[in-house]
């Protein structure tokens, strides 16, 4: 049971890491006069930390530590 949950959490973490990379490379863009914003970077990074903690607990480790440094852009 834990392995399937662990695998699911790892897949979800991969998706969130890809989302974080997409946000960091281009947070917003304009198409045909419409400005679009990808997502909230802070919320994505918070979820990444939560997922890493869950994965660490399920795999018997302490998980990977992340430091989030807010930027004023």
N, CA and C of each residue as an Amber inpcrd file, in Angstrom:
protein
   219
   0.8260000  -1.2050000   0.0000000   0.0000000   0.0000000   0.0000000
   0.8670000   1.2650000   0.0000000   1.9020000   1.2780000   0.8770000
   2.7540000   2.4560000   0.9430000   3.5230000   2.7030000  -0.3430000
   3.9210000   1.6360000  -1.0470000   4.6840000   1.8300000  -2.2870000
   3.8460000   2.5180000  -3.3570000   2.5820000   2.1310000  -3.5000000
   1.7650000   2.7910000  -4.5090000   1.5140000   4.2440000  -4.1190000
   1.3300000   4.5180000  -2.8410000   1.1520000   5.9050000  -2.3790000
   2.4560000   6.6740000  -2.5650000   3.5670000   6.0460000  -2.2540000
   4.8700000   6.6830000  -2.4240000   5.1260000   6.9990000  -3.8980000
   4.8210000   6.0550000  -4.7730000   4.9890000   6.2880000  -6.2190000
   4.1060000   7.4360000  -6.6880000   2.8720000   7.4720000  -6.2010000
   1.9500000   8.5430000  -6.5880000   2.4670000   9.8960000  -6.1060000
   2.9810000   9.9390000  -4.8870000   3.5340000  11.1930000  -4.3620000
   4.7570000  11.6330000  -5.1570000   5.5920000  10.6790000  -5.5430000
   6.7810000  11.0230000  -6.3460000   6.3870000  11.5620000  -7.7160000
   5.3820000  10.9700000  -8.3430000   4.9070000  11.4750000  -9.6440000
   4.3340000  12.8800000  -9.4950000   3.5730000  13.0750000  -8.4180000
   2.9950000  14.4030000  -8.1830000   4.0940000  15.4330000  -7.9430000
   5.1290000  15.0460000  -7.1710000   6.2510000  15.9430000  -6.9190000
   6.9470000  16.3200000  -8.2290000   7.1380000  15.3520000  -9.1150000
   7.7510000  15.6420000 -10.4210000   6.9470000  16.6710000 -11.1860000
   5.6170000  16.5630000 -11.1300000   4.7660000  17.5300000 -11.8290000
   4.8920000  18.9250000 -11.2090000   4.9330000  18.9860000  -9.8870000
   5.0880000  20.2810000  -9.2230000   6.4520000  20.9010000  -9.4960000
   7.4980000  20.0750000  -9.5600000   8.8240000  20.6010000  -9.8900000
   8.8570000  21.1450000 -11.3200000   8.1640000  20.4650000 -12.2310000
   8.0720000  20.9590000 -13.6150000   7.2830000  22.2690000 -13.6580000
   6.2220000  22.3440000 -12.8520000   5.4340000  23.5820000 -12.7940000
   6.2770000  24.7210000 -12.2420000   7.0650000  24.4330000 -11.2030000
   7.9360000  25.4560000 -10.6260000   8.9160000  25.9710000 -11.6830000
   9.4980000  25.0650000 -12.4520000  10.4460000  25.4710000 -13.5010000
   9.7540000  26.3340000 -14.5550000   8.5430000  25.9660000 -14.9270000
   7.8010000  26.7440000 -15.9220000   7.4830000  28.1350000 -15.3930000
   7.0870000  28.2120000 -14.1290000   6.7810000  29.5110000 -13.5270000
   8.0390000  30.3740000 -13.4740000   9.1540000  29.7630000 -13.0600000
  10.3930000  30.5290000 -12.9410000  10.8980000  31.0250000 -14.2880000
  10.6500000  30.2590000 -15.3400000  11.1410000  30.6820000 -16.6540000
  10.2360000  31.7120000 -17.3060000   8.9670000  31.7090000 -16.9540000
   8.0330000  32.6460000 -17.5730000   6.7510000  32.6950000 -16.7560000
   6.7260000  33.5550000 -15.7560000   5.5700000  33.6340000 -14.8610000
   4.3190000  34.0900000 -15.5820000   4.4490000  35.0720000 -16.4490000
   3.2790000  35.5450000 -17.1770000   3.6610000  35.8200000 -18.6260000
   2.6740000  35.7820000 -19.4630000   2.9130000  36.0460000 -20.8750000
   1.6560000  36.6350000 -21.4820000   1.7990000  37.2030000 -22.6570000
   0.6760000  37.8420000 -23.3220000   0.4480000  37.1730000 -24.6680000
  -0.8190000  36.9040000 -24.9530000  -1.1790000  36.2610000 -26.2040000
  -2.4530000  36.9220000 -26.7360000  -2.3550000  37.4710000 -27.9110000
  -3.4780000  38.1440000 -28.5520000  -4.1110000  39.1930000 -27.6420000
  -3.2600000  39.9690000 -26.9650000  -3.7330000  41.0420000 -26.1100000
  -4.2250000  40.6050000 -24.7400000  -4.2050000  39.3250000 -24.4610000
  -4.6620000  38.7940000 -23.1820000  -3.4560000  38.3920000 -22.3450000
  -3.3240000  38.9770000 -21.1530000  -2.2010000  38.6450000 -20.2930000
  -2.5860000  37.4610000 -19.4050000  -1.7500000  36.4330000 -19.4340000
  -2.0040000  35.2220000 -18.6610000  -0.8940000  35.0160000 -17.6370000
  -1.2680000  34.5540000 -16.4590000  -0.3080000  34.2520000 -15.3960000
  -0.3770000  32.7720000 -15.1170000   0.7710000  32.1160000 -15.0660000
   0.8160000  30.6630000 -14.9020000   0.2300000  30.2060000 -13.5750000
   0.8300000  30.5510000 -12.4740000   0.3800000  30.0880000 -11.1680000
   1.0990000  30.8650000 -10.0860000   0.7070000  30.6230000  -8.8620000
   1.3130000  31.2790000  -7.7210000   2.5580000  30.4990000  -7.3130000
   3.7290000  31.0890000  -7.5220000   4.9970000  30.4170000  -7.2350000
   5.0930000  29.9960000  -5.7750000   4.6810000  30.8550000  -4.8760000
   4.7640000  30.5380000  -3.4450000   3.9250000  29.3080000  -3.1000000
   2.7300000  29.2050000  -3.6530000   1.8650000  28.0500000  -3.3790000
   2.4720000  26.7650000  -3.9430000   3.0630000  26.8560000  -5.1240000
   3.6920000  25.6840000  -5.7330000   4.8830000  25.2300000  -4.8880000
   5.7040000  26.1560000  -4.4400000   6.8660000  25.8090000  -3.6310000
   6.4560000  25.2480000  -2.2660000   5.3780000  25.7680000  -1.7030000
   4.8690000  25.2340000  -0.4420000   4.4220000  23.7870000  -0.6080000
   3.7270000  23.5030000  -1.7090000   3.2660000  22.1450000  -1.9790000
   4.4470000  21.2120000  -2.2120000   5.4860000  21.6880000  -2.8870000
   6.6920000  20.8800000  -3.0970000   7.2750000  20.4720000  -1.7470000
   7.3650000  21.4110000  -0.8230000   7.9040000  21.1090000   0.5090000
   7.0470000  20.0780000   1.2400000   5.7320000  20.2180000   1.1370000
   4.8240000  19.2650000   1.7810000   4.9990000  17.8750000   1.1780000
   5.0530000  17.8010000  -0.1430000   5.2200000  16.5070000  -0.8120000
   6.5490000  15.8650000  -0.4430000   7.6080000  16.6610000  -0.3990000
   8.9180000  16.1170000  -0.0180000   8.8880000  15.5560000   1.4020000
   8.1900000  16.2310000   2.2950000   8.0650000  15.7390000   3.6610000
   7.3160000  14.4230000   3.7310000   6.2090000  14.3310000   2.9870000
   5.4270000  13.0930000   2.9550000   6.2400000  11.9440000   2.3720000
   6.9580000  12.2280000   1.2970000   7.7930000  11.2020000   0.6630000
   8.8760000  10.7470000   1.6430000   9.4780000  11.6810000   2.3510000
  10.5130000  11.3480000   3.3170000   9.9800000  10.4620000   4.4370000
   8.7990000  10.7780000   4.9360000   8.2120000   9.9680000   6.0120000
   7.8530000   8.5740000   5.5300000   7.2780000   8.4790000   4.3240000
   6.8870000   7.1630000   3.8010000   8.0900000   6.3020000   3.4370000
   9.1850000   6.9400000   3.0370000  10.3640000   6.1690000   2.6380000
  11.3130000   5.9340000   3.8130000  10.9520000   6.4190000   4.9960000
  11.7470000   6.1720000   6.1810000  12.8530000   7.1720000   6.4150000
  12.9760000   8.1430000   5.5280000  14.0030000   9.1660000   5.6890000
  13.4140000  10.4310000   6.2590000  14.2400000  11.4380000   6.3490000
  13.7640000  12.7180000   6.8650000  13.3060000  13.6350000   5.7380000
  13.4750000  13.2300000   4.4990000  13.0720000  14.0880000   3.3860000
  14.1450000  15.0940000   3.0370000  13.9600000  15.7560000   1.9350000
  14.9220000  16.7500000   1.4810000  14.5190000  18.1100000   2.0200000
  15.4510000  18.8380000   2.5480000  15.1750000  20.1700000   3.0600000
  15.2820000  21.1670000   1.9130000  14.3680000  22.1200000   1.9080000
  14.4020000  23.1980000   0.9240000  14.3390000  24.5090000   1.6640000
  15.0910000  25.4500000   1.1800000  15.0170000  26.7950000   1.7270000
  14.3780000  27.6740000   0.6740000  13.3210000  28.3430000   1.0460000
  12.6380000  29.2320000   0.1210000  13.0060000  30.6540000   0.4950000
  13.5790000  31.3630000  -0.4630000  13.9850000  32.7420000  -0.2440000
  13.0570000  33.6250000  -1.0560000  12.2130000  34.4100000  -0.3640000
  11.3010000  35.2970000  -1.1040000  12.0690000  36.3710000  -1.8770000
  11.6270000  36.6470000  -3.0600000  12.2400000  37.6750000  -3.8890000
  11.2180000  38.7750000  -4.1390000  11.6540000  39.9830000  -4.1190000
  10.7880000  41.1120000  -4.3980000  11.0820000  41.5840000  -5.8170000
  10.3250000  41.0690000  -6.7790000  10.5850000  41.3690000  -8.1970000
   9.6620000  42.4160000  -8.6560000
